[in-house]
C-alpha cells in the first residue's frame, strides 16, 4: 500500500503554523493521516529564522519566516517500501483550496521557495488542492523508495509569510475594568508564527532526537527599530497637503451643518469638526515596549539562539512565537502623546496615578490600586517580581515614569487622529474589534523583551 508522508506546514487564518512530519494513507484527494509501522523518523533538526519581508513593511506586506529542516528517516523493514511524501500548505494565503489546480505547483514552489532533497536527488513535486477531509490544503507530493533497512536524510526548506493582525494583550476579554480607558492599553499589533509538532506522532516509535533552533536576534533588533510601518516622517510639503485637505473637510462639514444634512446635535457636530482638524498620527514613532512569548517552556539560549533539545521525543506542543507591539512608550519624549491618547487633554491626578502604576507593572512592580491590580493581572505581559522597585529601573525608564506623573500633554498626537488607522478611539474603544491572536500562558522574558 502506498502511504503519504506529510512534510510540514499548516497555516491558520490567525497565524502561520508549520506542521511536523507525518504519515498519510492514500493519494491525491484521498490521503488521510495514519501511523506508519515501517518508516521511523529517527531524528529531526528544524532551524527557524524570522526576518524582514522583501519590501519596506507597510502594514500589509508581511515579514516572513525561513524554515530549514533535516529529517533522518529509516525503513525498519527488510523489504523495499515506496511512499508518497507530501507537504501541505493549509494557509490563510490560499483561502479556497478548491480553486487551486495542479498547474499551480510551479507558481507555489516559487512563491514559497519550496525545495525538498535527499542524499540522492532534488524532487520534482506534484500538487493536489487538499486531502480527503479538506483539513490540509495545497499539498506538494513526490515519491520516495526506501530499500530494506535504508537510512535516508531528507532536507526541506521553504519560506512562509508571518501572521500579522491588530490584537490585544488581555488573557480574558470578558473581564470588566474600573475605567474604560484601561482597554486602550491592551491594544497592540501582533506578529507571530508557529511550528506544529504533533503530526510527528504518526511515525513508527518515538523520535530518538529532536532539536529546534530559533534564530531571533536579528529580527528582534529590526522589530525594535520600527513601530508599525516603515516610512520616513512627514515632509513639510506632505503636511501642507494634509492641512489643505483637512481645511476642505471642515468646510464640507460646516456646509452640511448649514444645510441640515447632519444630525446629532451640537456635541456631535463639534466632535466631527474637531476630528477633521486633527493632524495625522505619525506612525514613524517606533519606541514602544514589545511583549514576546516563546512556547513551550523548557528552551535554553545558546549563543543568542533559542533552543529546544529532546530525546525519545513524542511531539505534542507546537513551537510558538508571538510579538505584541504595544502602545507603551519606551522613552519620555513619547509620553505626552501616549497620555493624551489614553486620558485626553486634561487628565485627572487619579488617572495619571493609575497610568503610572500600570506602566510600572510592566517591569514587575505590583500596583497598589486594586483596580489597576485587577487590570494588569489580566495582561499577558504582567509577571510580578519580588523586591522590584522604581529605584531598580534604568534612568530612561524612571524618566518615563516621571513624565507620566507630570505630562506636558501633546497638542497634536491625539486619539481621534489615531483611531481611523489603528482601530482605537478614546473612551469608545471596542473590545470586539480586537484580534484573538494570543495565548493565555505566562510570557517568556528574554533579551530585554517583556
Secondary structure, DSSP 8 states (H G I E B T S, - for coil): --EEEE-S-EE-SSSEEEE--EEEESSGGG-EEE--SSEEEEEEEEEEEEE--SS---SSS--EEEEEEEEEEEE-SSS-EEEEEEEE-B-TTS--GGG--GGGHHHHHHHHT-EEEESS-B---EEEEE-TTSSSEEEEEEEEEE-TT-EEEEEEEEEEE-EEEEEE-BS-TT---SSGGGGGGGEEEEEEEEEE-GGGGGSSS-EEEEEEEEE-HHHHHHHHT-SS-------HHHHHHHHHHHHHHHHHHHHHHHTT---SHHHHHHHHHHHHHS----TT---EEEEEEEESS--EEETTEEEEEEEEE---S-EEEEEEEEEEESSGGGHHHHHHHHH-SS--HHHHHHHHHHHHHHTT---SSHHHHHHHHTBTT----TT--GGGS-HHHHHHHHHHHT----SSS-HHHHHHHHS--TT---GGGS------S----BTTB-
